[in-house]
Amino acid sequence: LLDKNARWTWTGKHEKAFKDVKILLSSDAVLTHHDGKKPLVLVCDASPHSISAVLCHKLSSTQEIPIAFYSRTLSATDRNYAQIDKEALAVTAG
């Protein structure tokens, strides 16, 4: 889909799946409310085309539960940054 000549048809089936995923990701089954008594973890990542972050509560040494998700595509200017700078951008955005 990143190629200008890539063919893609967005159908009603795709739209329904997209809406279902959006509802699921923002539901109480996935997200929790912030609790000031629990430690926070910010997990960030950057790719050549986008940045993302997840703010979580750390429940144990092996379990985290998300509070919020963030992502965005990089602008043409942002895509020129070195990878380490893209990672830093993900941290500041998160």
N, C-alpha and C positions, 0 to 999 in steps of 0.2 A: 504493500500500500504506500510505501514511500517513493515508489517510482512514478513519474508523471504519467506513464502509459499503462499503469496497472488498472485493470477493470474491476469494479466493485459495484454491486447492486445491493442497496439497503432495502430490505423487504420488511413487511409487517412482522415476520418471525424474528428478525434481528431487533426491531424496535421493542417488541415485547420482552425479549431476553435482556436487552439493555435496561429497560425500566425495572424489571424484576431484580436485577443485580443491584441497581441503585437503591431500591427499597430495602433489600436485604442488608447492604453495607451500612445503611444508616439506621437500622433497627436496633432495639434493645438487645436482641440476640447476639449482636456483634459488638456494638459500642457500649461503654459504661460511662457513668458520670465521674467527674473528678472527685477524688477523696483526698483531702489535704494530709491525711495520716499515712497514705501509701506513697512509696517512692515512685518517681516518674522516670521514664526512659524515652528518649527521642531517637528514633531510628531514621536515618536519612540515606538517600542514595541519589546518584546522578548518572545519567547516560549521555551519549552524544546529543540526544534530542530532547530530554526532559529531566525534571527533578521531582523528587517525592519525599515525603516524610510521614511518619506515624508516631503520634504521641501515645504512650502506653503507661499503664500502671504495672509495676513489677510485683507480681503476687508471690513468686518464689524464685529460686535460682533457675528454674526451667520453664516458668510460665509467666506470660505477660498478656494483658487484655487491652485492646485499643480504646482510646478516648476519642481520637480524631485522626482523620486522614487528610493529606494535602498532596496535590500534584499539579504540575503545569508543564506545558511544552516550553522549550527555550526559544527565545527570540533569535533572529539572525545574528545579532551582536553577541548574545550569550553563548551561542554555539561556537564562537571563535575563542572563548576562554580555554585555558589549559584545564585538563581534567580535575586537577586539585582545586582549582578555582570554582569549577562547577559543583564539586562536592561541598565547598564552603558556602556557595550560594544555597544549596539544599539545606544546610544547617541554619543559615540565617532566615530562610523562608519558613522553615519548620518552627 
